[in-house]
Amino acid sequence: MSTTSQPNCSHISHFLLSGIPFLEDFNLWLGILLISMYIVAVMGNSLILYIIRVDQGLHEPMYIFLFMLSMLDLLISTNIMPRMLGIFWTDDREIPFGNCLTQMFFIQFLAALESGILVAMAVDRYVAICHPLRYSSILTSERISKMSALIVGRGALVMVPIPLITNRLKEWKSNVLSHSYCLHQEIMKLACEDITVNIIYGLFIVLSVMGIDSLFISISYVLIIKTVSSLEDASMKAFSTCTAHICAVLVYYIPLIGISIIHRLKNPTAPNLHILFGNVYLLVSPVINPLIYGIKTKQIRDGFKKVYSKIIH
């Protein structure tokens, strides 16, 4: 690294990703934990994709959106896992600057898509419960395609500027990241230059994507609860179709809020704990979502049983 005119600042060609400080002796076991989570994520989401694909009875909006959610969970976990295993098993911590920006983009792009799919699933539950007789006419294949295109387009439009505004930063205080992958909110803190644009745009993303999406989901459930409260005996049965989606929303947003808070704490009381949480939070949703839908959704549960029966016979 060549030193610039600013003291303690340098041009860099790569970042160094970190494992868990003071737990280096357990890197083998940490790697086994991560690969175990990844295997569970891959197997669970792949099973859901297979079940929905082969069962014609599941080719309806609710399960089409679940298919998309499982695909995104596979992509998110696969985007980060090889690099994380390289850190814990081979001590390969170096990631080129350009590769880091690319990984950063895809992490946030896929996260935005998942947030958008959760909104689409909330809309699906709203229509199914509040307008059941018009369900098929409202959520047509054409409308689902348009919703999907809108989600992808919004994600790309909002997230493409992130690596561009980060790439303009040329001088850095350090090239050591505290996580095993590249996050915008951490990278920008290492820059020596003015990061006002990055801060403002990061806030814009939080408000325009996660903020608006969580608002839409909340409004959907307020309307659903209002409708369900007037259904008397049928209320719990109608609302039970929402429990898996509610759990998926919580699994997505709680770790997201947690990692956001972590990066705003200057002196965390348990630094190793917060770094460990930061390393695994992207794997929480891919691991838990298949379990949620396998337990809470009868059609998916029946599909799991059919696949299991085929395997043992």
N, C-alpha and C positions, 0 to 999 in steps of 0.2 A: 504493500500500500504506500502510495506516495503522499507525503504530507503536504497540505495546502497552506495558504497564508494564515488561516485561522488556527489558533492553538488548540491542540487536542482534537482536531478534526482531520479526516482523511477521505480520499476517494477510495471506494471499495469495489471489488469485482465479485464478491460473494458474501453471503451471510453464513453464520455458524448456528445451527440449530442445537438446542439443548435437550438433555434428558431430564432426569430428576436429580437436582443437586444433593449430595451426601448419601445418595442411594445407588451409587455406581456399582457397588458390589452385588446389587440385586437386579442389574440390567437384564440378565438372562431370564429371570422370573417375570420381570415387568414385560419383557418381550413376549413371553408365553401368555401372560394375561391379555395383552393386546391382540395377539394372533388368535386367541380363543374367542375374544369378542368379535373379531373380524369374521371368523368362521361361522359363528352363530348368526351374524348379520347377513352373510352371503347365503347360508343355507335357508334361513327364515324368509328372507325377501325373495330368493329364487323360487322357493316353494309357493309363495303367494302369487308370483308371476305365472308360474306353471299352472296352478289351480285355476286362476282366472282365465288364462288363455284356452285351456282345454274344456272348461265347463261353459257351455253355451248359455246356461241359465244365469251366469254371472256377467254377461255382456250387457250390463246396464250402468247408468251413470255412476252410482255409488262405487261400484267395483272397478270401473274404468279409472276413476280418480285414485282409488287405492292402488291400482296397477302402476299409475304414474308415481305415486308416493314411494312405492317399493323400488321402482327403478331409480329414483333420485337418491334414496338411501344407499343403494348399491354404488352409485357413482360417487357419492360423498365419501363413503368409507374407503373405496378403492383409490380415491384421489390422494388420501393422506397416509394410508397404511404402509406402502412400500418404503417411503422415506422414514417413517417412524421406526420400522423394524431395522432399517439400516443404522439408525442411531443406537438402538439398544443392543443389537447383536453384532455389529461390525464396527461400531464407533465412527461411522461415516456421517459426519455432521455438516459437511460443506455443501451448500446449495448455491449455484450461480445466481447472480443478481436477477437476470432475466427470468430464470426458472422460478425464482421466488415470487416475482410479480405475477407470473402465469398461474402458479398455484394459488396465490392470494385471490386472483380474479375468480378462479373456478370455485373456490370455497365459498366466496360471497355470492357468486352467481347462482350456484346450486342451492344455497341457503335461501335466496330470494325466491327461487322456483318452488321450493318446498313450502315456504310461507304462502305463496300464491295458491298452491294446490290445497292447502288447509282451508283457505278461504272458499275455494270452489266446493270442497266437501261440506263446508258449513252451509253454503247456498243450496247444495243438494239436499241436506237434511231439512232445511227450512221449507223448500218446495214440497218435499215428501210428506211433511207433517202439517204444514199450513195450507197447502193446495194439492192434496193427494189426487183429486180427480183430474187435475191438469198436469200432473207430473210428467207424463210422456210427451205431452204437447209443448211443455216449456223447455225441458231438458232434452232437446233433440240432438241427434248426432252432429248436426251442423253447428248448433250452439256450443256444444262441448268442444268441438274443434276450434271455434272462434275464441272461447275462453282459454283454451290451452295455448293458442297462438299469442293471445294478449299477455298471458303470464310469462311466456318465454321472451316476447318482445320487450316487456317492461323490465325484466331481469337484465337483459343484455344492454338496454338503453341506460339503465341506472348504474350498472356495475362497470361498464367499459371505461368510464373516466377514471376509476380508482387507480389502475396501474399507470395510466397516463400522467396523472398529477403526482404520483409517487416517483415516477421515472425522472421527473424534472429536478428532483432533489439530488444534489451531487456530492455533498459533504456530510460525513457521518461521525458521530461521537464514538460509535462502536458498531461492530457488525455481528454481535452476539445476541441472538433472540432467546427468550426464556422458554419458548414452547418448541414442539417438534414439527411445527409447520409454520407457514407465513401468514400473519394476520396484519391487516392494514393499521389497526389501532396501536399495535406494538411497534411496527416498523417506523411509523412516522415519528414516534417519540425519540428515535435514535438520530434523527436528522439534526444537523447544525443550523440549517436554514429555516426561514419562516414557514411554519406549517399551518398558518391560518386557513388557507384554502382547503387543506386536507381535513382540518377539524370541522369547518363549516360543511363541507360536502359529506363527511361522515355523519354529522348530525342530520343532514338532509336525507340520507339513506335511511337512518333509523326512523325518522318521522314519516317519510313518503312510502316506505315499504313495510317495515315491521309495525309502525304506529298505525297506519291506515288499515293494514290487514287485521291487526288485533281489534281495531274498532269495528270493522265489518263483521268479524266473527262474534264479537260481543253483542252487536245489534241483532245478528241472526238468532242468537240464543235467547235474547230478551223476547223477541217475537215468537220463538218456538215455545218458551215457557208460558207466555201469555196464552197461546193457543192450547197448549197441553193442559193448562189449569182449568179449561172449560170442557175437557173431554171426560171428566169423572172417571169411571172404571177403566176406560181405555187409555188413561193418561200415562200410567207407568209403562205400559207396553209400547206406546208410541215413543216415549222419551228414551226407552232402553236402547233404541236403535242409534242413539246419539252418544252413548257412553264411550264407545271405542274412539270416536272422533275427539271427544273432550279429553280423553287420556292422551291421545296423540298430540293435541294442541299443548297440553301441559308439559309433555315430554320435550316438545320443541322449544317452547318459550322459557321455561324455567332455567335450563342450562344456558340459553342465550342471554337472559337477563343476568344470570350469575357471572358469566365470563365478562360481560360489560361492566359490572360492578367491580370485579377483580382488577380490571385494567384502570380503574379510577381510584383505587386504593394506593396511596403512596407508600404506606408502611403496613402491609398485611401482617396480621398477628401470627399466621402459620404459612410462611412463604412456600414451603415444600408442598403443603396441602393444596394451595391455590395453583401451583404449577402442575401438580398431578391432576387436578380437576381440569385445568386448561388443556392437558394432553389428551384426556379421554372424552371431553364434552361433545365432540363431533361424532363420537361413536355411540352415544347414548340413544339417540333416535333410531339409527339403523338396527341396533340390537333389540330395543324394547318394542318398537312398532309391530313387528311380526308376532311377538308374544301377545300384545294387546289384542290384535285382530284375531289371532288364533283362539284366544280365550273368550272374547266378547262377541264374536260374530259366528253364528251357527253355521252358515254356509262355508266359511273358510275352515272352521273346525271340522266339518264333515269332509271337506277336501283333504285336509291333513290326514284324516283317518283312512281315506281311500288310498292315498299315496303310501301310507304306512302298510296297509294291507297288501298292496302290490309288492312292496319290498320284501316282506317276510314270507310271501308265498312265491 
